[in-house]
Amino acid sequence: MSFLDNEYREIITKAVCGKGRKFSQETHSISPSHRPSSILGCWVINHLYNAKKKSKDTVEINGSYDINIWYSYNDNTKTEAITERVTYCEKVPLSVKDDHCLNDDFDVIAKVIQQPNCLNCNIENKGHKIVAEIEREFIVQVIGDTKIAVRVDPKREKFEDDDDHVWDYELTDDELEEVEPDFLHKD
């Protein structure tokens, strides 16, 4: 295939040049102000993140979320809710890579497949710590400039659709008479 003849054109376009996916679980240890008796609930909110291409093979996602834990203390006679802000740095390996990108100016799209979610929350360390196990999952796409080759048909004949007049339809008097002007009923 020769790009010097008139059969092919090279087109520069944006395309997906890399893809990756990563699931992770992380354990966080939280120190409540009172010695907990039981865990009443744990939820994760306020998830924020951004992604950047860090190397040829990796996208780095930096993010944060709040872990909220509702627990009882004083032999289950009182309750309290605590919040701890957690930050993370997730390195997502690119499993699909296109080495034909034209430059190093990439856009990165990161989507959350599984929002941070509490899998398990327990009292540990002789009752002085609460341990929360959190899961999350991302997919990433790296968008870059690439070149594609398109074959051109030099013998292409003009098609009827190429003419502008094909779309100029005129209504006949009979067709106009069939139009009902009050097609929307007013209630």
Summary of the structure (lengths in Angstrom):
residues: 187
radius of gyration: 30.1
end to end distance: 67.7
largest distance: 90.6
contacts: 455
relative contact order: 0.28
helix: 6%
strand: 63%
